[in-house]
Amino acid sequence: MADHGDPPEGPAENSASGGEDEYRSLVFDESFVRAARLQEFSAQERMGEHARAVRSLPGRTLRTGSRAALALVVLIALAFGTAVFMGFRHPYQAPVGRRVEPLRMTFVPLAPRGAVPPGTPAGLFASSPAAQYPKGAEGINVPVARRTDNFSESQVLTALTTVKNYLAASSLDPDVLGGNTVRPVESLLDPDQMAQFERSMNEPYDDGQHAATGWLVRFDPAQVALAPEIRVRGTLRYAEVGSDTLEVVSDHTFTYALRPAVSGPQQADGASLFTVRRELRFLLDREDLRLGRLEVRTSYVQAGPQSCTADTSGALRPLLAGRRAVSRGPAGTDPYETGRPAAALCGTLEVSSLPDRAPAAPQGPRGSGTPVARP
């Protein structure tokens, strides 16, 4: 007798033992049915003579997230293609990197006419032209920054501030003045000048390009002790020298009070003054302005009292209180004035402490028409 689940004609011949249907356990849920690509027509739909038994269902549409992802990919591709196209079609050429040239330097020693007068730092400053000079970095005044044709006011101010930092580091920093470090100066230089700077510090030579004293003020700590007070006065000027470069010119006189670097007690009135006038020309391009660095293009230095024959490539060689110059060359320019001779090899420094003394007549064929230097 057939089971309730068997067809009327009885179980199929190929049914498994036990009379159970081998497909009985398969269940087709609604999602499976909806996903089917073929669907059988109903009996009414098949009544037509040539009707097909099945029809194809349209494929499943892309989900909303897939469509958004595809649209994003297309947009990115379009943006990238537009950027590449505009890069080839850009009407402006990329700026050509400016070639950094070596620093050119000139040093003019100022020899005293007589013995260097001694005194206390306060007394010497009070009786010298530096009496009214500001102290330290206060004497490095930054002028009012105004925009130029191609640089904003803030960029001009950045250039002036960077130059002031260089002057302070190279002329006022006690560790730099004493020869203990060069890092504060080096950190402000354009990398293309590093090799020249390092050679000037490690192997100074008086060839117009590799004297340490062309970059900074330095004394030999074994010979000289520096008093804390330094008097400074000078000017800063700026101008464009191209659409991508600013030029800053500095002209400052630094007056130092020095003593002999000897052990034991020192005389209270054993100090003397030493004057250094530095005229420097700096260039700063847009990359320099962004990174707070500069290029030193020219350096013109007058310093005294010292002998004209002294080697000052590595450090300045001041004549201290009571000493005289070994020899004297052609007259140079007063470091407290603005003019200078074109080719003076050695200047003359009037060591009298009287600031109102009239300058003596120039000495030497190269000093014609040039006032001698006075403290």
Residue pairs with C-beta under 8 A, 6 or more apart in sequence:
2 8
2 10
2 11
3 11
3 19
5 21
6 19
11 19
12 21
15 21
15 22
16 22
35 60
36 57
37 56
37 57
37 59
38 54
38 55
38 56
38 57
39 54
39 55
39 56
39 57
40 53
40 54
41 51
41 52
41 53
41 54
41 55
45 51
46 53
62 70
95 244
98 244
98 245
98 283
98 285
100 190
100 192
100 193
100 295
101 295
101 297
102 193
102 196
102 209
103 193
103 196
103 209
103 214
103 215
103 296
103 297
103 298
103 299
104 208
104 209
104 297
104 298
104 299
105 208
105 209
105 211
105 214
105 215
105 298
105 299
105 300
105 301
106 208
106 298
106 299
106 300
106 301
107 206
107 211
107 213
107 214
107 301
107 303
107 312
108 300
108 301
108 302
108 303
108 332
108 333
108 344
108 345
108 346
108 347
109 302
109 303
109 304
109 306
109 307
109 308
109 310
109 312
109 346
109 347
110 275
110 302
110 303
110 304
110 305
110 306
110 332
110 335
110 346
110 347
110 348
110 349
110 373
111 304
111 305
111 306
111 307
111 308
111 325
111 327
111 328
111 329
111 346
111 347
111 348
111 349
112 304
112 305
112 319
112 324
112 325
112 348
112 349
112 350
112 351
113 328
113 348
113 349
113 350
113 351
113 360
114 324
114 351
115 322
115 323
115 324
115 351
116 272
116 305
116 319
116 320
116 321
116 322
116 323
116 324
116 351
117 124
117 272
117 321
117 351
117 352
117 353
118 267
118 269
118 270
118 271
118 272
118 321
118 322
119 127
119 269
119 271
119 272
119 321
119 353
120 268
120 269
120 271
121 227
121 229
121 257
121 271
123 269
124 257
124 271
124 272
124 273
124 353
125 131
125 229
125 231
125 255
125 257
125 273
127 353
127 354
127 355
128 255
128 273
128 353
128 355
128 375
129 336
129 355
129 374
129 375
130 231
130 233
130 253
130 255
130 273
130 275
130 375
131 355
132 233
133 139
133 231
133 232
133 233
133 253
133 255
134 231
134 232
134 233
135 229
135 230
135 231
135 232
136 168
136 172
136 229
136 230
136 232
137 164
137 168
137 172
137 232
138 232
139 231
139 232
139 233
139 234
139 252
140 164
140 167
140 168
140 232
140 234
140 236
140 252
141 234
141 235
141 236
142 157
142 160
142 161
142 164
142 236
143 160
143 235
143 236
143 237
143 238
145 153
145 154
145 156
145 157
145 160
145 238
146 153
146 156
147 153
147 156
148 156
148 239
148 240
148 246
149 240
149 243
150 240
150 243
150 244
151 159
151 240
151 246
155 246
155 286
155 289
156 238
156 246
158 289
158 292
159 238
159 246
159 248
159 282
159 284
159 289
159 294
160 236
160 238
160 248
162 188
162 284
162 288
162 289
162 292
162 293
162 294
163 236
163 248
163 250
163 282
163 294
164 236
165 188
165 292
166 185
166 188
166 282
166 294
166 296
167 250
167 252
167 278
167 280
169 176
169 184
169 185
169 188
169 216
170 176
170 184
170 185
170 215
170 216
170 217
171 177
171 216
171 217
171 230
171 232
171 252
171 254
171 276
171 278
172 230
172 232
172 254
173 184
174 226
174 228
175 181
175 184
176 182
176 184
176 185
176 216
176 217
176 218
177 217
177 218
177 219
177 226
177 256
178 218
178 219
178 221
178 226
179 218
179 219
179 220
179 221
179 315
180 221
182 197
182 201
182 216
185 197
185 215
185 216
186 194
186 197
186 198
187 293
188 292
188 293
188 294
189 197
189 293
189 294
189 295
189 296
190 288
190 293
190 294
190 295
191 293
192 295
193 295
193 296
196 209
196 210
197 215
199 210
200 209
200 210
200 211
200 212
200 214
200 215
201 212
201 215
203 210
204 210
204 211
204 212
204 213
204 313
204 314
205 211
205 313
206 311
206 312
206 313
210 313
211 312
211 313
211 314
212 218
212 313
212 314
212 315
213 301
213 303
213 312
213 313
213 314
213 315
213 316
214 299
214 301
215 296
215 299
217 254
217 276
217 278
217 316
218 314
218 315
218 316
219 226
219 258
219 315
219 316
219 318
220 261
220 315
220 316
220 317
221 261
222 261
223 260
223 261
223 317
223 318
224 258
224 259
224 260
224 261
224 318
224 320
225 258
225 259
225 260
225 261
226 256
226 257
226 258
227 256
227 257
227 258
227 259
227 271
229 257
230 254
230 255
230 256
230 257
231 254
231 255
232 252
232 253
232 254
232 255
233 252
233 253
234 250
234 251
234 252
234 253
235 250
235 251
235 252
236 248
236 249
236 250
237 248
237 249
238 246
238 247
238 248
238 249
239 246
239 247
240 246
240 247
241 247
241 283
244 285
244 286
245 283
245 284
245 285
246 283
246 284
246 285
246 289
247 281
247 282
247 283
247 284
248 281
248 282
248 284
248 294
249 279
249 280
249 281
249 282
250 278
250 279
250 280
250 281
250 282
251 277
251 278
251 279
251 338
252 277
252 278
253 275
253 276
253 277
253 335
253 336
254 275
254 276
254 277
254 278
255 273
255 274
255 275
255 276
255 375
256 273
256 274
256 275
256 276
257 271
257 272
257 273
257 274
258 271
258 272
258 273
258 274
258 318
258 320
259 266
259 270
259 271
259 272
259 320
260 266
260 270
260 320
260 321
270 320
270 321
271 321
272 305
272 318
272 319
272 320
272 321
273 375
274 303
274 304
274 305
274 316
274 318
275 302
275 303
275 304
275 335
275 336
275 349
275 373
275 375
276 301
276 302
276 303
276 316
276 335
277 301
277 302
277 303
277 335
277 336
278 299
278 300
278 301
279 298
279 299
279 300
279 301
279 340
280 296
280 298
280 299
280 300
281 296
281 297
281 298
281 299
282 294
282 295
282 296
282 297
283 294
283 295
283 297
284 293
284 294
284 295
288 294
288 295
300 340
302 332
302 333
302 335
302 340
302 347
302 373
303 312
303 316
303 335
304 319
304 335
304 347
304 349
304 373
305 318
305 319
305 325
305 349
305 351
306 312
306 316
306 317
306 318
306 319
306 325
307 317
307 319
307 325
307 326
307 327
308 325
308 326
308 327
308 328
308 329
308 345
308 346
309 326
309 327
310 317
311 317
319 325
328 346
328 348
328 363
329 345
329 346
329 364
330 341
330 344
330 345
330 346
330 347
330 363
330 364
330 365
330 366
330 367
331 341
331 344
331 347
331 348
331 362
331 363
331 364
331 366
331 367
331 370
331 372
332 340
332 341
332 344
332 346
332 347
332 348
332 367
332 370
332 372
332 373
333 339
333 340
333 341
333 344
333 347
333 370
333 371
333 373
334 359
334 371
334 372
334 373
334 374
335 373
336 373
336 374
337 371
339 370
339 371
340 370
341 366
341 367
341 370
343 366
344 366
344 367
344 370
345 366
347 367
347 372
347 373
348 360
348 362
348 363
348 367
348 372
348 373
349 372
349 373
349 374
349 375
350 357
350 359
350 360
350 372
350 373
350 374
350 375
351 375
352 374
352 375
353 375
355 374
355 375
357 374
359 371
359 372
359 374
360 372
361 372
362 368
362 369
362 370
362 371
362 372
363 372
